Amino acid sequence: MGKSLYCFNCDKDVKPLCTIQNNTYVVRHKTVHVEEQIFKCPFCENELINDNLNESLHNIYNAYLKLFELSFEELKEIRSFYNLSQELFSKALGWSKRTIIRYENAESLPQKQYLLIYKKIKNNKNAFLEILKSNKDSIEKNEYYKICQLINAELDLKTINVFLYVLKNNPLYKTQIMKNFFAIDFEAVKEIKHPITSFKYAHGTYGPVIDNQGTYLQLLVHQNYLKFANNEDDKILFKPAQDCDLSLFTKEEIIIMDKVLNQLNNKSASQLTKWSHSFKGWNDTKDGEIINYSYAKNFELTDNW
């Protein structure tokens, strides 16, 4: 260390000797261990007071954050991962902007419940979307969709065109859409070893559903890929607002989509629900859990009707 420190015992500024010492602290009832620099007078060997206390406190707090697999630097990186300003990030999480600023500038040690949220959304867009969706009513509509777009919640072009293909001349209710997509992707994994869309599927009350289905459907309508239509009972159907680009699909993928559409055509929501409840992947999971594509080997498109 080039900087001199004052030794009260010798009554003069000295060039200190530096050693590394492992110290233990208790932060919010948690024990943390910190490697710290200890400075001593080269003449009398008394410990000297380092005036950079902020750095020491920062290191202690960072050791506490490490218990949650986080650091002050990562708090800012997590927000950057979602391409959001501090204001939009705070609105998405339902926090105040000042809270985000204090945490990112290491001005305040986050409470445990906030750290658990940071840990949950770290590189986990689905978890972030769930929190965003839960705070939707408190966010201005334009800001909500701006957040969706900034975090790249929008779907890849191929997945969007599966919607346009499935719904072409075939308006469907939300439940019917869920079952068609579930069948297309699990049949595709079974036959050609990969899904056609970018979706994951979760255990829902009425069978497998697209994870974060509500957010994606609303976004597709907002971006003018889909539009609403009402039937004679005034129930909402979805229909395409654009033409499908078939060049995005292989011949095998189109055959699979046609096979599913032909099998599920004219099936009511209740029929589709009953059929999907026979799927082992649905029976082996609990509400909200993701159904692994490894269950594709158990998927049967034409059985259990």
C-alpha positions, 0 to 999 in steps of 0.5 A, spaced: 500 500 500 503 506 497 498 510 502 501 512 509 497 511 515 497 515 522 500 511 528 497 514 534 502 510 538 508 513 534 505 519 533 507 520 526 505 517 519 508 511 517 508 506 511 504 500 513 505 493 513 500 489 510 497 482 512 491 478 510 487 476 515 480 471 515 475 475 519 468 473 521 462 477 522 454 476 523 450 479 518 442 479 519 443 472 523 448 469 518 455 468 519 460 470 513 467 470 512 471 475 509 479 476 507 481 483 509 487 487 509 490 488 516 495 494 516 500 494 522 506 500 524 513 497 521 516 500 528 511 498 533 507 493 530 500 496 532 494 495 528 493 501 524 486 504 522 484 504 515 480 510 513 477 506 507 471 503 511 466 503 506 470 498 502 470 494 508 463 494 509 462 493 502 466 486 502 462 484 508 455 485 505 458 482 499 460 476 503 453 476 505 450 476 498 454 470 496 450 466 501 444 467 495 449 466 490 449 474 488 454 480 489 452 487 488 455 487 481 451 482 479 444 486 481 446 491 476 448 485 471 441 482 472 437 488 470 442 489 464 440 482 462 433 484 461 435 490 457 431 495 462 432 501 465 432 502 473 425 505 472 422 499 468 425 494 472 422 497 478 415 497 475 416 490 473 418 487 480 413 492 483 419 495 487 420 503 487 426 506 483 430 508 489 430 501 492 433 499 485 438 505 485 440 503 492 442 496 491 445 497 485 450 503 488 451 498 494 448 504 498 443 499 502 443 491 503 437 488 500 432 484 505 432 477 504 425 477 500 428 481 495 435 477 494 430 471 493 427 475 487 434 477 484 436 469 485 430 467 482 430 471 476 437 471 475 438 468 467 431 465 468 426 469 463 420 465 465 420 467 472 421 474 471 415 474 466 411 470 472 413 476 476 411 481 471 404 478 469 403 478 477 404 486 477 400 487 470 395 491 473 399 496 477 403 498 470 401 502 465 399 498 458 404 501 454 409 500 459 407 493 460 408 491 453 414 496 452 417 491 458 415 485 454 419 487 448 425 490 451 426 483 455 425 479 448 419 476 451 416 476 444 417 469 440 421 467 435 419 468 428 418 460 427 414 460 433 409 466 431 408 462 424 406 456 428 400 460 430 399 463 424 399 456 421 394 452 426 389 458 426 389 459 418 381 458 417 381 455 423 379 459 429 380 456 436 379 457 443 385 458 448 384 451 451 384 448 444 390 452 442 394 450 448 392 442 446 394 443 439 401 446 440 402 441 446 401 435 441 405 439 435 411 439 439 411 433 443 409 429 437 415 433 433 420 431 439 417 423 438 418 423 431 424 428 429 427 429 436 426 436 437 420 441 438 417 446 432 416 452 437 420 455 442 415 453 448 415 449 454 409 446 457 407 446 464 401 442 468 395 446 468 388 444 470 385 442 464 392 439 461 398 441 459 399 449 457 404 453 454 408 456 460 406 463 461 401 462 455 397 469 457 403 473 456 404 470 449 397 471 447 396 478 449 403 480 446 401 476 439 395 480 439 398 487 441 403 486 435 398 484 430 399 477 429 393 475 432 386 478 433 380 476 437 373 473 434 367 472 438 362 466 436 355 466 437 355 465 444 360 471 445 366 467 447 373 469 445 376 465 439 383 467 436 384 467 429 391 470 425 392 477 423 397 475 417 399 470 413 403 464 415 411 464 412 411 456 410 418 457 408 420 457 415 418 449 416 421 443 413 417 438 410 417 433 416 415 439 420 409 441 416 407 433 416 407 433 423 403 440 424 398 437 419 397 430 422 396 434 429 391 439 426 387 433 422 387 429 429 384 434 433 380 438 428 373 439 431 374 436 438 371 440 443 375 443 449 372 438 454 374 432 449 381 435 448 382 436 456 380 429 457 385 426 452 390 430 455 389 428 462 391 421 460 398 423 458 403 420 463 407 427 463 401 431 465 400 425 471 407 425 473 407 433 474 404 438 479 400 444 478 405 449 475 411 444 474 414 444 467 413 437 463 420 435 460 420 433 453 423 426 455 415 424 456 415 425 448 416 417 448 409 416 452 405 421 447 400 418 443 396 422 438 391 418 436 389 414 443 385 415 449 379 418 445 
